[in-house]
Amino acid sequence: MVATYLEDQGILADVRGGAYQSVVGELINIRGTLPRVWVLDDGEAERAKQLVAAFVASLRSAPAGEPWVCACGETLEPQFQSCWKCQAARP
Ligand SMILES: [Zn+2]
């Protein structure tokens, strides 16, 4: 979700690690097993940090509510203010 968000902002990102996440699940967080988002251009690292911080803050402050349906037909959880599929803003 974070990598997709960064790419939507024009920053190339990749998810690395987490290969054992499906085995380990959420029961145990072993150092090095959690997925990490890598920004591919070092020059974009600081902007990416700021965007991710704002993104996480927006998720934490999002009001609870009902899922909403985008004009494209995608159903989205209430914390999302735009559609991941077509990037349309929440009505
Ligand atoms: Zn949409």
PDB file of the backbone (N, CA, C, O) and the ligand in Angstrom, with CONECT records:
HET     ZN  A 101       1
ATOM      1  N   MET A   1       0.839  -1.189   0.000  1.00  0.00           N
ATOM      2  CA  MET A   1       0.000   0.000   0.000  1.00  0.00           C
ATOM      3  C   MET A   1       0.883   1.251   0.000  1.00  0.00           C
ATOM      4  O   MET A   1       0.600   2.211  -0.717  1.00  0.00           O
ATOM      5  N   VAL A   2       1.951   1.241   0.804  1.00  0.00           N
ATOM      6  CA  VAL A   2       2.849   2.391   0.864  1.00  0.00           C
ATOM      7  C   VAL A   2       3.592   2.553  -0.465  1.00  0.00           C
ATOM      8  O   VAL A   2       3.731   3.670  -0.964  1.00  0.00           O
ATOM      9  N   ALA A   3       4.063   1.462  -1.028  1.00  0.00           N
ATOM     10  CA  ALA A   3       4.790   1.536  -2.301  1.00  0.00           C
ATOM     11  C   ALA A   3       3.876   2.062  -3.402  1.00  0.00           C
ATOM     12  O   ALA A   3       4.304   2.876  -4.220  1.00  0.00           O
ATOM     13  N   THR A   4       2.651   1.619  -3.433  1.00  0.00           N
ATOM     14  CA  THR A   4       1.696   2.100  -4.430  1.00  0.00           C
ATOM     15  C   THR A   4       1.419   3.584  -4.240  1.00  0.00           C
ATOM     16  O   THR A   4       1.332   4.341  -5.207  1.00  0.00           O
ATOM     17  N   TYR A   5       1.284   3.990  -2.985  1.00  0.00           N
ATOM     18  CA  TYR A   5       1.056   5.399  -2.698  1.00  0.00           C
ATOM     19  C   TYR A   5       2.226   6.241  -3.207  1.00  0.00           C
ATOM     20  O   TYR A   5       2.027   7.278  -3.840  1.00  0.00           O
ATOM     21  N   LEU A   6       3.456   5.781  -2.923  1.00  0.00           N
ATOM     22  CA  LEU A   6       4.624   6.534  -3.378  1.00  0.00           C
ATOM     23  C   LEU A   6       4.665   6.604  -4.899  1.00  0.00           C
ATOM     24  O   LEU A   6       4.972   7.654  -5.465  1.00  0.00           O
ATOM     25  N   GLU A   7       4.364   5.519  -5.548  1.00  0.00           N
ATOM     26  CA  GLU A   7       4.373   5.519  -7.010  1.00  0.00           C
ATOM     27  C   GLU A   7       3.303   6.457  -7.564  1.00  0.00           C
ATOM     28  O   GLU A   7       3.501   7.092  -8.599  1.00  0.00           O
ATOM     29  N   ASP A   8       2.173   6.539  -6.870  1.00  0.00           N
ATOM     30  CA  ASP A   8       1.136   7.496  -7.270  1.00  0.00           C
ATOM     31  C   ASP A   8       1.649   8.931  -7.171  1.00  0.00           C
ATOM     32  O   ASP A   8       1.172   9.816  -7.881  1.00  0.00           O
ATOM     33  N   GLN A   9       2.622   9.155  -6.287  1.00  0.00           N
ATOM     34  CA  GLN A   9       3.208  10.488  -6.107  1.00  0.00           C
ATOM     35  C   GLN A   9       4.421  10.691  -7.013  1.00  0.00           C
ATOM     36  O   GLN A   9       5.095  11.717  -6.920  1.00  0.00           O
ATOM     37  N   GLY A  10       4.703   9.733  -7.882  1.00  0.00           N
ATOM     38  CA  GLY A  10       5.796   9.864  -8.826  1.00  0.00           C
ATOM     39  C   GLY A  10       7.131   9.366  -8.316  1.00  0.00           C
ATOM     40  O   GLY A  10       8.167   9.669  -8.909  1.00  0.00           O
ATOM     41  N   ILE A  11       7.133   8.602  -7.221  1.00  0.00           N
ATOM     42  CA  ILE A  11       8.373   8.073  -6.654  1.00  0.00           C
ATOM     43  C   ILE A  11       8.392   6.561  -6.879  1.00  0.00           C
ATOM     44  O   ILE A  11       7.501   5.848  -6.418  1.00  0.00           O
ATOM     45  N   LEU A  12       9.407   6.081  -7.584  1.00  0.00           N
ATOM     46  CA  LEU A  12       9.516   4.643  -7.823  1.00  0.00           C
ATOM     47  C   LEU A  12       9.909   3.946  -6.532  1.00  0.00           C
ATOM     48  O   LEU A  12      10.877   4.330  -5.877  1.00  0.00           O
ATOM     49  N   ALA A  13       9.152   2.922  -6.174  1.00  0.00           N
ATOM     50  CA  ALA A  13       9.397   2.208  -4.923  1.00  0.00           C
ATOM     51  C   ALA A  13       9.174   0.718  -5.149  1.00  0.00           C
ATOM     52  O   ALA A  13       8.475   0.303  -6.074  1.00  0.00           O
ATOM     53  N   ASP A  14       9.791  -0.073  -4.272  1.00  0.00           N
ATOM     54  CA  ASP A  14       9.690  -1.518  -4.388  1.00  0.00           C
ATOM     55  C   ASP A  14       9.521  -2.103  -2.989  1.00  0.00           C
ATOM     56  O   ASP A  14      10.036  -1.549  -2.018  1.00  0.00           O
ATOM     57  N   VAL A  15       8.809  -3.206  -2.882  1.00  0.00           N
ATOM     58  CA  VAL A  15       8.652  -3.897  -1.605  1.00  0.00           C
ATOM     59  C   VAL A  15       9.649  -5.042  -1.588  1.00  0.00           C
ATOM     60  O   VAL A  15       9.668  -5.878  -2.491  1.00  0.00           O
ATOM     61  N   ARG A  16      10.478  -5.070  -0.552  1.00  0.00           N
ATOM     62  CA  ARG A  16      11.484  -6.128  -0.420  1.00  0.00           C
ATOM     63  C   ARG A  16      11.355  -6.780   0.945  1.00  0.00           C
ATOM     64  O   ARG A  16      10.860  -6.188   1.904  1.00  0.00           O
ATOM     65  N   GLY A  17      11.815  -8.013   0.997  1.00  0.00           N
ATOM     66  CA  GLY A  17      11.709  -8.745   2.253  1.00  0.00           C
ATOM     67  C   GLY A  17      10.293  -9.252   2.424  1.00  0.00           C
ATOM     68  O   GLY A  17       9.468  -9.147   1.517  1.00  0.00           O
ATOM     69  N   GLY A  18      10.021  -9.796   3.584  1.00  0.00           N
ATOM     70  CA  GLY A  18       8.688 -10.283   3.866  1.00  0.00           C
ATOM     71  C   GLY A  18       8.387 -11.622   3.226  1.00  0.00           C
ATOM     72  O   GLY A  18       7.234 -12.051   3.183  1.00  0.00           O
ATOM     73  N   ALA A  19       9.439 -12.296   2.721  1.00  0.00           N
ATOM     74  CA  ALA A  19       9.228 -13.575   2.060  1.00  0.00           C
ATOM     75  C   ALA A  19       8.617 -14.606   2.991  1.00  0.00           C
ATOM     76  O   ALA A  19       7.917 -15.519   2.555  1.00  0.00           O
ATOM     77  N   TYR A  20       8.891 -14.447   4.291  1.00  0.00           N
ATOM     78  CA  TYR A  20       8.381 -15.430   5.248  1.00  0.00           C
ATOM     79  C   TYR A  20       7.115 -14.952   5.944  1.00  0.00           C
ATOM     80  O   TYR A  20       6.616 -15.606   6.859  1.00  0.00           O
ATOM     81  N   GLN A  21       6.605 -13.821   5.510  1.00  0.00           N
ATOM     82  CA  GLN A  21       5.456 -13.246   6.199  1.00  0.00           C
ATOM     83  C   GLN A  21       4.260 -14.191   6.200  1.00  0.00           C
ATOM     84  O   GLN A  21       3.532 -14.274   7.190  1.00  0.00           O
ATOM     85  N   SER A  22       4.055 -14.907   5.087  1.00  0.00           N
ATOM     86  CA  SER A  22       2.898 -15.804   5.040  1.00  0.00           C
ATOM     87  C   SER A  22       3.080 -16.985   5.972  1.00  0.00           C
ATOM     88  O   SER A  22       2.097 -17.581   6.414  1.00  0.00           O
ATOM     89  N   VAL A  23       4.326 -17.335   6.278  1.00  0.00           N
ATOM     90  CA  VAL A  23       4.592 -18.437   7.196  1.00  0.00           C
ATOM     91  C   VAL A  23       4.519 -17.944   8.630  1.00  0.00           C
ATOM     92  O   VAL A  23       3.896 -18.564   9.492  1.00  0.00           O
ATOM     93  N   VAL A  24       5.177 -16.806   8.864  1.00  0.00           N
ATOM     94  CA  VAL A  24       5.251 -16.267  10.222  1.00  0.00           C
ATOM     95  C   VAL A  24       3.936 -15.602  10.608  1.00  0.00           C
ATOM     96  O   VAL A  24       3.525 -15.654  11.767  1.00  0.00           O
ATOM     97  N   GLY A  25       3.283 -14.983   9.645  1.00  0.00           N
ATOM     98  CA  GLY A  25       2.025 -14.311   9.916  1.00  0.00           C
ATOM     99  C   GLY A  25       2.224 -13.147  10.852  1.00  0.00           C
ATOM    100  O   GLY A  25       3.291 -12.534  10.863  1.00  0.00           O
ATOM    101  N   GLU A  26       1.233 -12.838  11.624  1.00  0.00           N
ATOM    102  CA  GLU A  26       1.320 -11.701  12.525  1.00  0.00           C
ATOM    103  C   GLU A  26       1.629 -12.133  13.945  1.00  0.00           C
ATOM    104  O   GLU A  26       1.627 -11.309  14.860  1.00  0.00           O
ATOM    105  N   LEU A  27       1.896 -13.420  14.139  1.00  0.00           N
ATOM    106  CA  LEU A  27       2.149 -13.901  15.494  1.00  0.00           C
ATOM    107  C   LEU A  27       3.521 -13.468  15.981  1.00  0.00           C
ATOM    108  O   LEU A  27       3.681 -13.086  17.140  1.00  0.00           O
ATOM    109  N   ILE A  28       4.492 -13.524  15.114  1.00  0.00           N
ATOM    110  CA  ILE A  28       5.862 -13.214  15.506  1.00  0.00           C
ATOM    111  C   ILE A  28       6.452 -12.252  14.482  1.00  0.00           C
ATOM    112  O   ILE A  28       6.368 -12.481  13.276  1.00  0.00           O
ATOM    113  N   ASN A  29       7.041 -11.194  14.972  1.00  0.00           N
ATOM    114  CA  ASN A  29       7.761 -10.279  14.092  1.00  0.00           C
ATOM    115  C   ASN A  29       9.249 -10.490  14.295  1.00  0.00           C
ATOM    116  O   ASN A  29       9.838  -9.936  15.223  1.00  0.00           O
ATOM    117  N   ILE A  30       9.848 -11.276  13.444  1.00  0.00           N
ATOM    118  CA  ILE A  30      11.271 -11.550  13.530  1.00  0.00           C
ATOM    119  C   ILE A  30      11.991 -10.503  12.701  1.00  0.00           C
ATOM    120  O   ILE A  30      11.633 -10.233  11.555  1.00  0.00           O
ATOM    121  N   ARG A  31      13.024  -9.916  13.315  1.00  0.00           N
ATOM    122  CA  ARG A  31      13.792  -8.869  12.632  1.00  0.00           C
ATOM    123  C   ARG A  31      14.231  -9.368  11.255  1.00  0.00           C
ATOM    124  O   ARG A  31      14.810 -10.447  11.129  1.00  0.00           O
ATOM    125  N   GLY A  32      13.952  -8.584  10.250  1.00  0.00           N
ATOM    126  CA  GLY A  32      14.357  -8.945   8.906  1.00  0.00           C
ATOM    127  C   GLY A  32      13.303  -9.701   8.121  1.00  0.00           C
ATOM    128  O   GLY A  32      13.485  -9.955   6.930  1.00  0.00           O
ATOM    129  N   THR A  33      12.210 -10.064   8.763  1.00  0.00           N
ATOM    130  CA  THR A  33      11.178 -10.810   8.049  1.00  0.00           C
ATOM    131  C   THR A  33      10.046  -9.907   7.574  1.00  0.00           C
ATOM    132  O   THR A  33       9.245 -10.299   6.726  1.00  0.00           O
ATOM    133  N   LEU A  34       9.983  -8.701   8.123  1.00  0.00           N
ATOM    134  CA  LEU A  34       8.898  -7.810   7.725  1.00  0.00           C
ATOM    135  C   LEU A  34       9.208  -7.186   6.372  1.00  0.00           C
ATOM    136  O   LEU A  34      10.366  -6.883   6.080  1.00  0.00           O
ATOM    137  N   PRO A  35       8.193  -6.991   5.549  1.00  0.00           N
ATOM    138  CA  PRO A  35       8.430  -6.331   4.261  1.00  0.00           C
ATOM    139  C   PRO A  35       8.856  -4.879   4.483  1.00  0.00           C
ATOM    140  O   PRO A  35       8.432  -4.230   5.439  1.00  0.00           O
ATOM    141  N   ARG A  36       9.704  -4.385   3.577  1.00  0.00           N
ATOM    142  CA  ARG A  36      10.195  -3.010   3.649  1.00  0.00           C
ATOM    143  C   ARG A  36       9.999  -2.353   2.288  1.00  0.00           C
ATOM    144  O   ARG A  36      10.124  -2.996   1.246  1.00  0.00           O
ATOM    145  N   VAL A  37       9.693  -1.078   2.318  1.00  0.00           N
ATOM    146  CA  VAL A  37       9.555  -0.316   1.073  1.00  0.00           C
ATOM    147  C   VAL A  37      10.875   0.393   0.797  1.00  0.00           C
ATOM    148  O   VAL A  37      11.382   1.134   1.639  1.00  0.00           O
ATOM    149  N   TRP A  38      11.415   0.159  -0.371  1.00  0.00           N
ATOM    150  CA  TRP A  38      12.662   0.796  -0.796  1.00  0.00           C
ATOM    151  C   TRP A  38      12.335   1.833  -1.859  1.00  0.00           C
ATOM    152  O   TRP A  38      11.608   1.556  -2.813  1.00  0.00           O
ATOM    153  N   VAL A  39      12.871   3.011  -1.684  1.00  0.00           N
ATOM    154  CA  VAL A  39      12.769   4.048  -2.699  1.00  0.00           C
ATOM    155  C   VAL A  39      13.944   3.869  -3.644  1.00  0.00           C
ATOM    156  O   VAL A  39      15.095   3.824  -3.210  1.00  0.00           O
ATOM    157  N   LEU A  40      13.659   3.767  -4.924  1.00  0.00           N
ATOM    158  CA  LEU A  40      14.701   3.403  -5.881  1.00  0.00           C
ATOM    159  C   LEU A  40      15.664   4.549  -6.187  1.00  0.00           C
ATOM    160  O   LEU A  40      16.818   4.305  -6.538  1.00  0.00           O
ATOM    161  N   ASP A  41      15.207   5.790  -6.061  1.00  0.00           N
ATOM    162  CA  ASP A  41      16.061   6.949  -6.311  1.00  0.00           C
ATOM    163  C   ASP A  41      16.409   7.586  -4.968  1.00  0.00           C
ATOM    164  O   ASP A  41      15.536   8.121  -4.284  1.00  0.00           O
ATOM    165  N   ASP A  42      17.707   7.527  -4.587  1.00  0.00           N
ATOM    166  CA  ASP A  42      18.131   8.094  -3.304  1.00  0.00           C
ATOM    167  C   ASP A  42      17.748   9.565  -3.176  1.00  0.00           C
ATOM    168  O   ASP A  42      17.486  10.051  -2.076  1.00  0.00           O
ATOM    169  N   GLY A  43      17.717  10.269  -4.299  1.00  0.00           N
ATOM    170  CA  GLY A  43      17.377  11.682  -4.273  1.00  0.00           C
ATOM    171  C   GLY A  43      15.932  11.938  -3.864  1.00  0.00           C
ATOM    172  O   GLY A  43      15.582  13.061  -3.500  1.00  0.00           O
ATOM    173  N   GLU A  44      15.097  10.920  -3.919  1.00  0.00           N
ATOM    174  CA  GLU A  44      13.683  11.052  -3.542  1.00  0.00           C
ATOM    175  C   GLU A  44      13.417  10.574  -2.112  1.00  0.00           C
ATOM    176  O   GLU A  44      12.280  10.615  -1.643  1.00  0.00           O
ATOM    177  N   ALA A  45      14.462  10.123  -1.423  1.00  0.00           N
ATOM    178  CA  ALA A  45      14.274   9.507  -0.096  1.00  0.00           C
ATOM    179  C   ALA A  45      13.621  10.454   0.906  1.00  0.00           C
ATOM    180  O   ALA A  45      12.688  10.068   1.611  1.00  0.00           O
ATOM    181  N   GLU A  46      14.104  11.679   0.970  1.00  0.00           N
ATOM    182  CA  GLU A  46      13.566  12.598   1.976  1.00  0.00           C
ATOM    183  C   GLU A  46      12.106  12.943   1.672  1.00  0.00           C
ATOM    184  O   GLU A  46      11.276  12.989   2.580  1.00  0.00           O
ATOM    185  N   ARG A  47      11.796  13.183   0.407  1.00  0.00           N
ATOM    186  CA  ARG A  47      10.398  13.470   0.037  1.00  0.00           C
ATOM    187  C   ARG A  47       9.527  12.252   0.346  1.00  0.00           C
ATOM    188  O   ARG A  47       8.399  12.398   0.817  1.00  0.00           O
ATOM    189  N   ALA A  48      10.046  11.056   0.082  1.00  0.00           N
ATOM    190  CA  ALA A  48       9.298   9.825   0.365  1.00  0.00           C
ATOM    191  C   ALA A  48       9.018   9.694   1.860  1.00  0.00           C
ATOM    192  O   ALA A  48       7.913   9.317   2.251  1.00  0.00           O
ATOM    193  N   LYS A  49      10.005  10.003   2.696  1.00  0.00           N
ATOM    194  CA  LYS A  49       9.791   9.933   4.151  1.00  0.00           C
ATOM    195  C   LYS A  49       8.668  10.860   4.573  1.00  0.00           C
ATOM    196  O   LYS A  49       7.816  10.488   5.381  1.00  0.00           O
ATOM    197  N   GLN A  50       8.667  12.069   4.025  1.00  0.00           N
ATOM    198  CA  GLN A  50       7.627  13.039   4.393  1.00  0.00           C
ATOM    199  C   GLN A  50       6.253  12.581   3.906  1.00  0.00           C
ATOM    200  O   GLN A  50       5.258  12.709   4.618  1.00  0.00           O
ATOM    201  N   LEU A  51       6.210  12.048   2.688  1.00  0.00           N
ATOM    202  CA  LEU A  51       4.932  11.566   2.150  1.00  0.00           C
ATOM    203  C   LEU A  51       4.404  10.392   2.953  1.00  0.00           C
ATOM    204  O   LEU A  51       3.209  10.317   3.238  1.00  0.00           O
ATOM    205  N   VAL A  52       5.293   9.470   3.323  1.00  0.00           N
ATOM    206  CA  VAL A  52       4.860   8.294   4.087  1.00  0.00           C
ATOM    207  C   VAL A  52       4.367   8.724   5.469  1.00  0.00           C
ATOM    208  O   VAL A  52       3.357   8.214   5.955  1.00  0.00           O
ATOM    209  N   ALA A  53       5.072   9.657   6.099  1.00  0.00           N
ATOM    210  CA  ALA A  53       4.635  10.139   7.415  1.00  0.00           C
ATOM    211  C   ALA A  53       3.238  10.747   7.321  1.00  0.00           C
ATOM    212  O   ALA A  53       2.390  10.491   8.176  1.00  0.00           O
ATOM    213  N   ALA A  54       2.996  11.551   6.284  1.00  0.00           N
ATOM    214  CA  ALA A  54       1.681  12.170   6.108  1.00  0.00           C
ATOM    215  C   ALA A  54       0.627  11.108   5.791  1.00  0.00           C
ATOM    216  O   ALA A  54      -0.515  11.191   6.245  1.00  0.00           O
ATOM    217  N   PHE A  55       1.035  10.106   5.000  1.00  0.00           N
ATOM    218  CA  PHE A  55       0.110   9.034   4.635  1.00  0.00           C
ATOM    219  C   PHE A  55      -0.313   8.239   5.869  1.00  0.00           C
ATOM    220  O   PHE A  55      -1.497   7.963   6.064  1.00  0.00           O
ATOM    221  N   VAL A  56       0.659   7.876   6.696  1.00  0.00           N
ATOM    222  CA  VAL A  56       0.360   7.115   7.914  1.00  0.00           C
ATOM    223  C   VAL A  56      -0.505   7.950   8.846  1.00  0.00           C
ATOM    224  O   VAL A  56      -1.455   7.434   9.435  1.00  0.00           O
ATOM    225  N   ALA A  57      -0.188   9.235   8.987  1.00  0.00           N
ATOM    226  CA  ALA A  57      -0.987  10.109   9.851  1.00  0.00           C
ATOM    227  C   ALA A  57      -2.423  10.190   9.352  1.00  0.00           C
ATOM    228  O   ALA A  57      -3.360  10.204  10.151  1.00  0.00           O
ATOM    229  N   SER A  58      -2.602  10.242   8.031  1.00  0.00           N
ATOM    230  CA  SER A  58      -3.962  10.336   7.494  1.00  0.00           C
ATOM    231  C   SER A  58      -4.745   9.055   7.761  1.00  0.00           C
ATOM    232  O   SER A  58      -5.956   9.097   7.980  1.00  0.00           O
ATOM    233  N   LEU A  59      -4.050   7.910   7.742  1.00  0.00           N
ATOM    234  CA  LEU A  59      -4.730   6.649   8.037  1.00  0.00           C
ATOM    235  C   LEU A  59      -5.155   6.595   9.498  1.00  0.00           C
ATOM    236  O   LEU A  59      -6.242   6.123   9.829  1.00  0.00           O
ATOM    237  N   ARG A  60      -4.275   7.089  10.366  1.00  0.00           N
ATOM    238  CA  ARG A  60      -4.571   7.039  11.801  1.00  0.00           C
ATOM    239  C   ARG A  60      -5.682   7.988  12.188  1.00  0.00           C
ATOM    240  O   ARG A  60      -6.413   7.723  13.143  1.00  0.00           O
ATOM    241  N   SER A  61      -5.826   9.098  11.462  1.00  0.00           N
ATOM    242  CA  SER A  61      -6.836  10.079  11.831  1.00  0.00           C
ATOM    243  C   SER A  61      -8.130   9.918  11.035  1.00  0.00           C
ATOM    244  O   SER A  61      -9.084  10.675  11.219  1.00  0.00           O
ATOM    245  N   ALA A  62      -8.149   8.934  10.159  1.00  0.00           N
ATOM    246  CA  ALA A  62      -9.336   8.755   9.324  1.00  0.00           C
ATOM    247  C   ALA A  62     -10.531   8.341  10.182  1.00  0.00           C
ATOM    248  O   ALA A  62     -10.424   7.458  11.033  1.00  0.00           O
ATOM    249  N   PRO A  63     -11.640   8.973   9.951  1.00  0.00           N
ATOM    250  CA  PRO A  63     -12.827   8.590  10.717  1.00  0.00           C
ATOM    251  C   PRO A  63     -13.313   7.197  10.308  1.00  0.00           C
ATOM    252  O   PRO A  63     -13.215   6.797   9.148  1.00  0.00           O
ATOM    253  N   ALA A  64     -13.830   6.488  11.280  1.00  0.00           N
ATOM    254  CA  ALA A  64     -14.400   5.187  10.962  1.00  0.00           C
ATOM    255  C   ALA A  64     -15.664   5.406  10.154  1.00  0.00           C
ATOM    256  O   ALA A  64     -16.273   6.473  10.230  1.00  0.00           O
ATOM    257  N   GLY A  65     -16.043   4.456   9.420  1.00  0.00           N
ATOM    258  CA  GLY A  65     -17.246   4.604   8.620  1.00  0.00           C
ATOM    259  C   GLY A  65     -17.457   3.385   7.766  1.00  0.00           C
ATOM    260  O   GLY A  65     -16.879   2.322   7.995  1.00  0.00           O
ATOM    261  N   GLU A  66     -18.270   3.560   6.810  1.00  0.00           N
ATOM    262  CA  GLU A  66     -18.607   2.469   5.923  1.00  0.00           C
ATOM    263  C   GLU A  66     -17.708   2.495   4.692  1.00  0.00           C
ATOM    264  O   GLU A  66     -17.255   3.561   4.276  1.00  0.00           O
ATOM    265  N   PRO A  67     -17.451   1.336   4.112  1.00  0.00           N
ATOM    266  CA  PRO A  67     -16.748   1.333   2.826  1.00  0.00           C
ATOM    267  C   PRO A  67     -17.530   2.161   1.809  1.00  0.00           C
ATOM    268  O   PRO A  67     -18.748   2.303   1.911  1.00  0.00           O
ATOM    269  N   TRP A  68     -16.823   2.697   0.841  1.00  0.00           N
ATOM    270  CA  TRP A  68     -17.481   3.499  -0.188  1.00  0.00           C
ATOM    271  C   TRP A  68     -17.162   2.917  -1.551  1.00  0.00           C
ATOM    272  O   TRP A  68     -16.156   2.228  -1.724  1.00  0.00           O
ATOM    273  N   VAL A  69     -18.014   3.194  -2.507  1.00  0.00           N
ATOM    274  CA  VAL A  69     -17.854   2.660  -3.851  1.00  0.00           C
ATOM    275  C   VAL A  69     -17.482   3.799  -4.792  1.00  0.00           C
ATOM    276  O   VAL A  69     -18.190   4.801  -4.891  1.00  0.00           O
ATOM    277  N   CYS A  70     -16.373   3.627  -5.471  1.00  0.00           N
ATOM    278  CA  CYS A  70     -15.888   4.622  -6.428  1.00  0.00           C
ATOM    279  C   CYS A  70     -16.744   4.580  -7.697  1.00  0.00           C
ATOM    280  O   CYS A  70     -17.447   3.603  -7.956  1.00  0.00           O
ATOM    281  N   ALA A  71     -16.670   5.642  -8.467  1.00  0.00           N
ATOM    282  CA  ALA A  71     -17.387   5.696  -9.741  1.00  0.00           C
ATOM    283  C   ALA A  71     -16.951   4.580 -10.682  1.00  0.00           C
ATOM    284  O   ALA A  71     -17.709   4.171 -11.561  1.00  0.00           O
ATOM    285  N   CYS A  72     -15.700   4.078 -10.493  1.00  0.00           N
ATOM    286  CA  CYS A  72     -15.213   2.991 -11.356  1.00  0.00           C
ATOM    287  C   CYS A  72     -15.742   1.632 -10.917  1.00  0.00           C
ATOM    288  O   CYS A  72     -15.531   0.628 -11.598  1.00  0.00           O
ATOM    289  N   GLY A  73     -16.436   1.601  -9.769  1.00  0.00           N
ATOM    290  CA  GLY A  73     -17.008   0.355  -9.296  1.00  0.00           C
ATOM    291  C   GLY A  73     -16.223  -0.319  -8.185  1.00  0.00           C
ATOM    292  O   GLY A  73     -16.698  -1.293  -7.602  1.00  0.00           O
ATOM    293  N   GLU A  74     -15.012   0.188  -7.875  1.00  0.00           N
ATOM    294  CA  GLU A  74     -14.185  -0.407  -6.829  1.00  0.00           C
ATOM    295  C   GLU A  74     -14.738  -0.043  -5.451  1.00  0.00           C
ATOM    296  O   GLU A  74     -15.102   1.108  -5.209  1.00  0.00           O
ATOM    297  N   THR A  75     -14.798  -1.019  -4.555  1.00  0.00           N
ATOM    298  CA  THR A  75     -15.217  -0.770  -3.178  1.00  0.00           C
ATOM    299  C   THR A  75     -13.966  -0.520  -2.338  1.00  0.00           C
ATOM    300  O   THR A  75     -13.012  -1.296  -2.379  1.00  0.00           O
ATOM    301  N   LEU A  76     -13.985   0.578  -1.574  1.00  0.00           N
ATOM    302  CA  LEU A  76     -12.809   0.985  -0.799  1.00  0.00           C
ATOM    303  C   LEU A  76     -13.161   1.125   0.674  1.00  0.00           C
ATOM    304  O   LEU A  76     -14.281   1.488   1.035  1.00  0.00           O
ATOM    305  N   GLU A  77     -12.180   0.828   1.512  1.00  0.00           N
ATOM    306  CA  GLU A  77     -12.375   0.973   2.954  1.00  0.00           C
ATOM    307  C   GLU A  77     -12.491   2.470   3.285  1.00  0.00           C
ATOM    308  O   GLU A  77     -11.977   3.315   2.552  1.00  0.00           O
ATOM    309  N   PRO A  78     -13.171   2.788   4.399  1.00  0.00           N
ATOM    310  CA  PRO A  78     -13.478   4.190   4.703  1.00  0.00           C
ATOM    311  C   PRO A  78     -12.253   5.075   4.918  1.00  0.00           C
ATOM    312  O   PRO A  78     -12.348   6.289   4.739  1.00  0.00           O
ATOM    313  N   GLN A  79     -11.119   4.515   5.292  1.00  0.00           N
ATOM    314  CA  GLN A  79      -9.951   5.359   5.559  1.00  0.00           C
ATOM    315  C   GLN A  79      -9.304   5.912   4.295  1.00  0.00           C
ATOM    316  O   GLN A  79      -8.466   6.811   4.376  1.00  0.00           O
ATOM    317  N   PHE A  80      -9.675   5.394   3.134  1.00  0.00           N
ATOM    318  CA  PHE A  80      -9.059   5.853   1.893  1.00  0.00           C
ATOM    319  C   PHE A  80      -9.826   7.028   1.311  1.00  0.00           C
ATOM    320  O   PHE A  80     -11.049   6.990   1.175  1.00  0.00           O
ATOM    321  N   GLN A  81      -9.086   8.065   0.974  1.00  0.00           N
ATOM    322  CA  GLN A  81      -9.686   9.283   0.435  1.00  0.00           C
ATOM    323  C   GLN A  81      -9.635   9.328  -1.084  1.00  0.00           C
ATOM    324  O   GLN A  81     -10.168  10.246  -1.708  1.00  0.00           O
ATOM    325  N   SER A  82      -8.990   8.329  -1.673  1.00  0.00           N
ATOM    326  CA  SER A  82      -8.995   8.231  -3.128  1.00  0.00           C
ATOM    327  C   SER A  82      -8.969   6.754  -3.507  1.00  0.00           C
ATOM    328  O   SER A  82      -8.629   5.886  -2.702  1.00  0.00           O
ATOM    329  N   CYS A  83      -9.333   6.505  -4.737  1.00  0.00           N
ATOM    330  CA  CYS A  83      -9.438   5.139  -5.232  1.00  0.00           C
ATOM    331  C   CYS A  83      -8.058   4.636  -5.665  1.00  0.00           C
ATOM    332  O   CYS A  83      -7.360   5.309  -6.423  1.00  0.00           O
ATOM    333  N   TRP A  84      -7.675   3.473  -5.191  1.00  0.00           N
ATOM    334  CA  TRP A  84      -6.370   2.923  -5.562  1.00  0.00           C
ATOM    335  C   TRP A  84      -6.368   2.503  -7.019  1.00  0.00           C
ATOM    336  O   TRP A  84      -5.315   2.466  -7.655  1.00  0.00           O
ATOM    337  N   LYS A  85      -7.534   2.188  -7.550  1.00  0.00           N
ATOM    338  CA  LYS A  85      -7.609   1.640  -8.899  1.00  0.00           C
ATOM    339  C   LYS A  85      -7.567   2.734  -9.978  1.00  0.00           C
ATOM    340  O   LYS A  85      -6.850   2.614 -10.971  1.00  0.00           O
ATOM    341  N   CYS A  86      -8.351   3.805  -9.760  1.00  0.00           N
ATOM    342  CA  CYS A  86      -8.413   4.851 -10.795  1.00  0.00           C
ATOM    343  C   CYS A  86      -7.948   6.212 -10.280  1.00  0.00           C
ATOM    344  O   CYS A  86      -7.928   7.181 -11.039  1.00  0.00           O
ATOM    345  N   GLN A  87      -7.575   6.301  -9.001  1.00  0.00           N
ATOM    346  CA  GLN A  87      -7.051   7.516  -8.365  1.00  0.00           C
ATOM    347  C   GLN A  87      -8.090   8.634  -8.237  1.00  0.00           C
ATOM    348  O   GLN A  87      -7.735   9.770  -7.922  1.00  0.00           O
ATOM    349  N   ALA A  88      -9.349   8.328  -8.476  1.00  0.00           N
ATOM    350  CA  ALA A  88     -10.381   9.357  -8.295  1.00  0.00           C
ATOM    351  C   ALA A  88     -10.526   9.678  -6.811  1.00  0.00           C
ATOM    352  O   ALA A  88     -10.412   8.794  -5.962  1.00  0.00           O
ATOM    353  N   ALA A  89     -10.778  10.950  -6.506  1.00  0.00           N
ATOM    354  CA  ALA A  89     -10.978  11.368  -5.125  1.00  0.00           C
ATOM    355  C   ALA A  89     -12.316  10.845  -4.615  1.00  0.00           C
ATOM    356  O   ALA A  89     -13.269  10.675  -5.375  1.00  0.00           O
ATOM    357  N   ARG A  90     -12.362  10.596  -3.311  1.00  0.00           N
ATOM    358  CA  ARG A  90     -13.612  10.165  -2.698  1.00  0.00           C
ATOM    359  C   ARG A  90     -14.665  11.256  -2.866  1.00  0.00           C
ATOM    360  O   ARG A  90     -14.385  12.426  -2.603  1.00  0.00           O
ATOM    361  N   PRO A  91     -15.861  10.896  -3.296  1.00  0.00           N
ATOM    362  CA  PRO A  91     -16.909  11.918  -3.489  1.00  0.00           C
ATOM    363  C   PRO A  91     -17.336  12.542  -2.159  1.00  0.00           C
ATOM    364  O   PRO A  91     -18.204  13.415  -2.137  1.00  0.00           O
TER     365      PRO A  91
HETATM  366 ZN    ZN A 101     -11.983   4.193  -8.874  1.00  0.00          ZN2+
END
